[in-house]
Structure formats: C-alpha cells, structure tokens
Amino acid sequence: MAAPNALLVMGVSGSGKSTIGTLLASQDRIPWLCNLHDILQRDVASGQHVILACSALKKVYRDILIQGKDGAPLKCDESGKEEKLAEVKLLVVHLTGSFEVISGRLLKRKGHFMSPELLQSQFDTLEPPSAPENFIQISVDKNLSEIIATIIETLK
C-alpha cells in the first residue's frame, strides 16, 4: 500500500475523533504549512491578494508561511538557473479574546466540537505575534464591522 497523503479519523460520537485528529495534526504541521506557503507565493507572484485563515499559533509556523521551510528566497528553474521568488508580505491579523469569551462562542456553534481542554491547549501553545512581525491585534469583543474597518484601515 502506498503511503497515504490524507487521513480520516472516524468513529461513533464520543469516541475521540476530534481529540485524536487535533493531536495528530499538531504533530505534522510543517508539510501543511509549507503547502500553504507555496500557495501564498504562487498567488502573490501572479499579482493576487490573498486571505488565509489558520491558527498559526507559533511564530515558527508564521515564519514558514512567509518564508517556506528553508527560508530560501531563490529557487531553481528547469534549466538549473536560480530565480528570485515573489516575496510574501504577510499582515498577521491576530484576533484576541479571553478563554471565557472564546469558549462561550464555541459552545454556541452547531456542528463544531472543541473541548475546553483542547481550547486550553491552544491558549497554552499560543505565541502572540510581536516585533518584528507585521501584525495587528484586534479584540473579538468588537463587532464584526469594527473588526473589518480596523483591518481595512491598516491595509491603506
């Protein structure tokens, strides 16, 4: 059997699918982040503006999204000649909220499960953006129109 490139964690309700899936995903983020970097770089090179939503809780994950795994600004074309890659200029929009606020929002969701323990592990893992990262921090206590207006104003 060839090595799989996707994984399905299945079982009846309460068997631990979400917990197992989350723990497995936390072990193997690097290839996924590298793929996202490649998509960002491809789209930026073609002149597109890109919006990406993912947790990127650690600085190293955000670095991979910007620079790729090796951080190399060059790649070789078919002839072996090096060519400069498009630079990904990423603005990190860090949506912040207390554990209580976020867990309350999760409890109101339909069809989405995250246990308080898994949410706490995300809070424990979180490395908030800091200089020299290009970021803004916005409280989730603001309403959606305020959040969008803040992001748009920052992009000007």
MOHU-V371728 format. One record per residue. RES is the residue in one small letter. PHI is phi in whole degrees, -180 to 180 (999 if undefined). BURIAL is + if it has 16 or more other ideal C-beta (glycine too) atoms within 10 Angstrom, else -. Layout:
RES/PHI/BURIAL, RES/PHI/BURIAL
//
This chain:
m/999/-, a/-69/-, a/-62/-, p/-72/-, n/-112/-, a/-149/-, l/-138/-, l/-113/-, v/-102/-, m/-128/-, g/160/-, v/-70/-, s/-56/-, g/89/-, s/-80/-, g/105/-, k/-56/-, s/-64/-, t/-64/-, i/-63/-, g/-61/-, t/-65/+, l/-66/-, l/-64/-, a/-63/-, s/-69/-, q/-82/-, d/-133/-, r/-83/+, i/-59/-, p/-61/-, w/-65/-, l/-64/+, c/-63/-, n/-64/-, l/-63/+, h/-59/+, d/-61/-, i/-65/-, l/-57/+, q/-64/+, r/-62/-, d/-69/-, v/-64/+, a/-63/-, s/-89/-, g/88/-, q/-85/-, h/-97/-, v/-125/-, i/-120/-, l/-124/-, a/-120/-, c/-158/-, s/-68/-, a/38/+, l/-69/+, k/-107/-, k/-59/-, v/-61/-, y/-66/+, r/-67/+, d/-62/+, i/-65/+, l/-60/+, i/-82/+, q/-111/+, g/83/+, k/-65/-, d/-96/-, g/67/-, a/-85/-, p/-83/-, l/-121/-, k/-141/-, c/-95/-, d/-84/-, e/-59/-, s/-83/-, g/92/-, k/-80/-, e/-76/-, e/-132/-, k/-75/-, l/-87/+, a/-63/-, e/-85/-, v/-89/+, k/-100/-, l/-96/+, l/-100/-, v/-89/+, v/-102/+, h/-94/-, l/-85/-, t/-113/-, g/-169/-, s/-71/-, f/-57/-, e/-63/-, v/-64/-, i/-65/+, s/-65/+, g/-63/-, r/-66/-, l/-64/-, l/-63/-, k/-82/-, r/-72/-, k/-101/-, g/73/-, h/-133/-, f/-121/-, m/-146/+, s/-70/-, p/-57/-, e/-67/-, l/-67/-, l/-63/-, q/-62/-, s/-65/+, q/-68/-, f/-61/-, d/-67/-, t/-79/-, l/-54/-, e/-114/-, p/-57/-, p/-60/+, s/-151/-, a/-57/-, p/-94/-, e/-61/-, n/-90/-, f/-150/+, i/-129/-, q/-118/-, i/-131/+, s/-74/-, v/-75/-, d/-72/-, k/-74/-, n/-80/-, l/-58/-, s/-66/-, e/-67/-, i/-63/+, i/-62/-, a/-61/-, t/-64/+, i/-66/-, i/-62/-, e/-62/-, t/-66/-, l/-73/-, k/-70/-
//
